[in-house]
Amino acid sequence: MREIQFREALREAMVEEMRNDGNIYLMGEEVAEYNGAYKVSQGMLDEFGAKRVIDTPISELGFAGIGIGSAMNGLRPIIEFMTFNFSLVAIDQIINGAAKIMSMSGGQFSVPIVFRGPTGNAGMLSSQHSQCFENWYANCPGLKVVVPSNPYDAKGLLKSAILDPDPVIFMESELMYGDKGEVPEETYYIPLGKAKVVTEGTDVTLVGFGKIMKVVIAAAAELAKEGINAEVIDLRTVRPIDYETVINSVKKTNRLVIIEESWPLGSIATEVAFKVQKDAFDYLDAPILRIMGGDVPLPYAPTLIQEYLPNPERVVKAVKEVMYVTK
């Protein structure tokens, strides 16, 4: 199987669906003439023209609203935010518009729209450009929220998101656009709302999503060296959350550690922990632990960033705690 970059997988997903349906278009800052801020849309203007690959002013509120209105009238927009930090300018359109129109119209209008772009930290970008809003958007009924961790999932999930009849928040990572992974040439789709068991195990369940899966997988490899067999689960979608896959794993391993980059309060990890203790309490042999980002705005200094973010060492330590390993 061929290997392609994360950005190429996203591009292929958009290009394939745009070739299939003339109602799909891409709009955002620098998506056309500049070939995308991260080169995700490279070459798409040449193929589809300026009516379907549309550069916008720096006005997220405006072009998000245009996208929602066009979706209500039969088009299928893909709206790119240069970063989801900037989506806060458009959050009224997304939350009070896209997410609620189906309900408020009594089913008369659907909003088949995808809002996509990078989330989380990307190095030394400081507090206003390094935030995780997955849990913010996942908190809102009417939205679906997807956070892929590798090129294969990115392509299959984005293709499904584009065809979904409801608004989808599709969150990527600047630090992953250059990552390579195996992606088949044949057409495939990955259903939204289904987690993936990355590796099977018997001793502890590790749950994550998005780029933090690199930390989770690295921690599982370190644990294996010490004879601890971790089952690794990638949520892939955080609204809806595939609780069933997590609970079935916990019933087998009896221990759970959840790893997430965002701030602790009201996190996806908190919600997963609540659901597991509610529906699988009798299977737990230890309290559920979370490994989270710091409860402060992300600092600029690289040394402080290292302290802020989850890392494999913290995950290994947490696993040993839930397994009551003292060495």
Disulfide bonds with the S-S distance in Angstrom:
none
